[in-house]
């Protein structure tokens, strides 16, 4: 299944339910309409889980999720598995099947794409995101508008926003992955599974516990911290906005050239 199919499935769901206003997107009502049970349980190593029975599907959300935006995206993600992947599962007799058994990288990406489109429809997102210059403040405004996390807004913006941004994810003082914008050819340093660069805002958090206020969230750092410089290229300044989640000891660094 392609990512385009995931987006189209979310768009069709909104169309079928006659939802035009984002304030009318009630995920619990959508689940109830399709006879999906949603429950809240303490889960280990997962924000959410979906179990398919012969006649019912049950979505469990982790009671330890602190942020409403994260909880909302998790529920939308599990609904994505229901609408995208349930036809690939065969239930024998009265057995129940947890989708986790069959999940792979593509299924997770597809469910994330579905959730992103369901909560932040592309047309509406673009009209609000691209009417202003990129900034941490803009991401906060979009997060409030769509009632979802700044992290999910950042990934959506990178996908369809009109300004290129790099995203770096670090956890427990190690860079786990990064995602470059399309059509921007700036080489990232080989830093996977290593600590963030010493002069980065992410390192300020992991080494000193520094978390900047909203007013100070855009910090200037040297381009050479995250990126390789071309031959004879002089170092220059770029911007870094670091979204910290202390509970999970992670940092999402958004880096862009102003």
C-alpha positions as CSV (number, residue, x, y, z in Angstrom):
1,X,0.0,0.0,0.0
2,X,1.4,3.4,-0.9
3,X,1.5,6.5,1.3
4,X,-0.8,8.2,-1.3
5,X,-3.4,5.5,-0.5
6,X,-3.1,6.3,3.2
7,X,-3.8,10.0,2.6
8,X,-6.7,9.2,0.2
9,X,-8.2,6.8,2.8
10,X,-8.2,9.5,5.5
11,X,-9.7,12.0,3.0
12,X,-12.4,9.6,2.1
13,X,-13.3,9.0,5.7
14,X,-13.7,12.7,6.3
15,X,-15.8,13.0,3.2
16,X,-18.0,10.0,4.1
17,X,-18.6,11.3,7.6
18,X,-19.4,14.8,6.2
19,X,-16.7,16.4,8.3
20,X,-15.6,19.8,6.9
21,X,-14.6,21.6,10.1
22,X,-11.5,20.4,12.0
23,X,-13.3,21.1,15.3
24,X,-15.8,18.4,14.3
25,X,-13.1,15.7,14.2
26,X,-14.0,13.6,17.2
27,X,-11.9,10.5,17.1
28,X,-13.9,8.7,19.8
29,X,-17.1,9.3,17.9
30,X,-15.5,8.0,14.7
31,X,-14.4,4.9,16.6
32,X,-17.9,4.4,18.0
33,X,-19.5,4.9,14.6
34,X,-17.5,2.0,13.3
35,X,-18.2,-0.1,16.4
36,X,-14.6,0.1,17.6
37,X,-14.1,0.0,21.4
38,X,-11.5,2.5,22.8
39,X,-10.1,1.8,26.2
40,X,-7.4,3.3,28.4
41,X,-4.8,0.9,29.9
42,X,-1.2,1.1,31.2
43,X,0.7,-0.4,28.3
44,X,4.4,-1.4,28.2
45,X,6.6,-0.1,25.4
46,X,3.7,1.2,23.4
47,X,1.5,4.3,23.2
48,X,-1.4,2.4,21.6
49,X,-2.5,-1.0,20.4
50,X,-5.3,-2.4,18.3
51,X,-6.7,-5.9,18.6
52,X,-9.0,-7.5,16.0
53,X,-11.6,-10.0,17.0
54,X,-14.0,-11.8,14.7
55,X,-16.7,-9.1,15.0
56,X,-15.0,-6.3,17.0
57,X,-11.9,-4.2,17.2
58,X,-10.5,-2.8,20.4
59,X,-8.0,0.1,20.6
60,X,-6.1,0.5,23.8
61,X,-4.4,3.8,24.7
62,X,-1.6,4.1,27.2
63,X,-2.8,5.9,30.4
64,X,0.7,7.1,30.9
65,X,0.5,9.5,27.9
66,X,0.7,12.9,29.4
67,X,0.0,15.1,26.4
68,X,-3.4,15.3,24.8
69,X,-2.0,16.0,21.4
70,X,0.1,12.8,21.6
71,X,-2.9,10.8,22.8
72,X,-5.0,12.1,19.9
73,X,-2.4,11.3,17.3
74,X,-2.0,7.8,18.8
75,X,-5.7,7.1,18.5
76,X,-5.7,8.4,14.9
77,X,-2.7,6.1,14.2
78,X,-4.5,3.1,15.5
79,X,-7.6,4.0,13.5
80,X,-5.3,4.1,10.5
81,X,-4.4,0.5,11.1
82,X,-8.1,-0.4,11.3
83,X,-9.0,1.3,8.0
84,X,-5.8,0.4,6.1
85,X,-4.7,-3.0,7.4
86,X,-7.7,-5.0,8.8
87,X,-8.4,-6.6,5.5
88,X,-5.0,-8.2,5.5
89,X,-5.8,-10.1,8.7
90,X,-7.7,-13.4,8.9
91,X,-9.4,-14.3,12.2
92,X,-9.9,-18.0,12.8
93,X,-12.7,-19.2,15.0
94,X,-13.1,-16.9,18.0
95,X,-9.5,-15.9,18.4
96,X,-8.4,-12.3,18.7
97,X,-5.4,-11.0,16.9
98,X,-3.2,-8.1,17.9
99,X,-2.0,-6.2,14.9
100,X,1.4,-5.7,16.6
101,X,2.2,-9.3,15.5
102,X,2.1,-8.2,11.8
103,X,3.3,-4.7,12.0
104,X,6.3,-3.7,9.9
105,X,8.0,-0.4,9.0
106,X,5.7,0.3,6.1
107,X,2.5,-0.3,8.1
108,X,3.6,2.1,10.8
109,X,4.5,4.7,8.2
110,X,1.1,4.3,6.5
111,X,-0.7,4.6,9.8
112,X,1.2,7.7,10.7
113,X,0.4,9.2,7.2
114,X,-3.3,8.4,7.7
115,X,-3.3,10.0,11.2
116,X,-1.5,13.1,9.9
117,X,-4.1,13.6,7.1
118,X,-7.0,12.8,9.3
119,X,-6.0,15.3,12.0
120,X,-4.4,17.9,9.7
121,X,-6.1,17.8,6.3
122,X,-3.5,18.9,3.7
123,X,-5.5,21.6,2.0
124,X,-6.4,23.3,5.3
125,X,-2.9,22.8,6.7
126,X,-1.3,24.4,3.6
127,X,-3.5,27.4,3.7
128,X,-2.6,28.1,7.3
129,X,1.0,27.1,7.3
130,X,2.1,28.8,4.1
131,X,0.5,32.1,4.8
132,X,3.2,33.1,7.3
133,X,7.0,32.8,7.4
134,X,8.4,29.6,9.1
135,X,9.1,30.0,12.8
136,X,8.7,28.0,16.1
137,X,5.7,30.3,16.8
138,X,4.0,29.2,13.6
139,X,4.4,25.5,14.6
140,X,2.8,26.3,18.0
141,X,-0.1,28.1,16.3
142,X,-0.7,25.1,14.0
143,X,-0.5,22.8,17.0
144,X,-3.2,24.8,18.7
145,X,-5.3,25.0,15.6
146,X,-5.3,21.3,14.8
147,X,-5.2,20.1,18.4
148,X,-2.2,17.9,17.9
149,X,1.4,17.8,19.0
150,X,4.1,20.2,17.8
151,X,6.1,17.1,16.8
152,X,3.4,15.9,14.4
153,X,2.9,19.4,13.1
154,X,6.7,19.6,12.4
155,X,6.6,16.4,10.3
156,X,3.5,17.6,8.4
157,X,5.1,21.0,7.8
158,X,8.3,19.3,6.4
159,X,6.1,17.3,4.0
160,X,3.9,20.1,2.6
161,X,5.2,23.4,4.0
162,X,6.8,26.0,1.7
163,X,10.1,26.3,3.6
164,X,12.7,23.5,3.9
165,X,13.5,22.2,7.4
166,X,15.6,19.4,8.6
167,X,14.4,17.2,11.5
168,X,16.8,15.4,13.9
169,X,15.5,13.0,16.6
170,X,17.7,12.2,19.6
171,X,16.9,10.1,22.6
172,X,19.0,9.4,25.7
173,X,21.7,11.6,24.2
174,X,22.0,9.6,21.0
175,X,20.9,10.7,17.5
176,X,18.5,8.0,16.4
177,X,17.5,9.4,13.0
178,X,17.1,12.5,10.8
179,X,14.8,13.4,8.0
180,X,15.9,15.9,5.4
181,X,13.5,18.1,3.3
182,X,12.9,17.1,-0.3
183,X,15.2,18.6,-3.0
184,X,17.7,20.2,-0.6
185,X,21.2,18.8,-1.0
186,X,23.0,19.5,2.2
187,X,25.0,16.6,3.6
188,X,24.3,15.7,7.2
189,X,27.2,14.5,9.3
190,X,27.4,10.8,10.0
191,X,26.1,11.0,13.5
192,X,23.6,8.2,13.9
193,X,23.8,6.5,17.3
194,X,26.2,9.2,18.4
195,X,25.6,12.1,20.8
196,X,24.2,15.2,19.1
197,X,26.9,17.7,18.0
198,X,28.6,19.5,20.9
199,X,27.4,22.9,19.8
200,X,23.8,22.0,19.1
201,X,20.8,23.0,21.2
202,X,20.0,19.3,21.7
203,X,23.3,18.9,23.5
204,X,22.5,21.8,25.7
205,X,19.5,19.9,26.9
206,X,21.2,16.5,27.4
207,X,24.3,17.8,29.0
208,X,22.9,20.8,31.0
209,X,19.2,20.3,31.1
210,X,18.6,23.6,29.2
211,X,15.2,24.1,27.8
212,X,14.6,27.5,26.2
213,X,11.4,29.5,26.6
214,X,9.1,30.1,23.7
215,X,10.6,33.6,23.2
216,X,14.1,32.1,23.0
217,X,13.2,28.9,21.2
218,X,15.0,29.8,18.0
219,X,18.7,29.6,18.6
220,X,21.6,30.3,16.2
221,X,24.3,27.6,15.8
222,X,27.1,26.9,13.3
223,X,26.0,25.1,10.2
224,X,29.0,22.7,10.7
225,X,27.4,21.3,13.9
226,X,24.9,19.2,12.0
227,X,26.1,19.4,8.4
228,X,29.2,18.7,6.3
229,X,30.6,21.9,4.7
230,X,31.5,21.9,1.0
231,X,35.1,22.3,-0.1
232,X,36.2,25.9,0.7
233,X,32.8,26.7,2.1
234,X,33.0,29.0,5.1
235,X,30.9,28.2,8.2
236,X,27.7,30.1,8.6
237,X,24.8,30.3,11.0
238,X,21.7,28.2,10.9
239,X,18.7,28.1,13.3
240,X,17.8,25.3,15.6
241,X,14.5,24.8,17.5
242,X,14.6,21.9,20.0
243,X,11.4,20.4,21.2
244,X,12.2,18.5,24.4
245,X,10.1,15.8,26.1
246,X,11.6,15.3,29.5
247,X,9.5,12.3,30.4
248,X,10.9,10.4,27.5
249,X,14.3,12.1,27.6
250,X,14.2,12.9,23.9
251,X,14.8,16.0,21.8
252,X,13.5,16.8,18.3
253,X,15.7,19.4,16.6
254,X,14.3,21.4,13.8
255,X,17.1,23.0,11.8
256,X,16.7,25.5,9.0
257,X,18.6,28.3,7.1
258,X,17.1,31.6,7.8
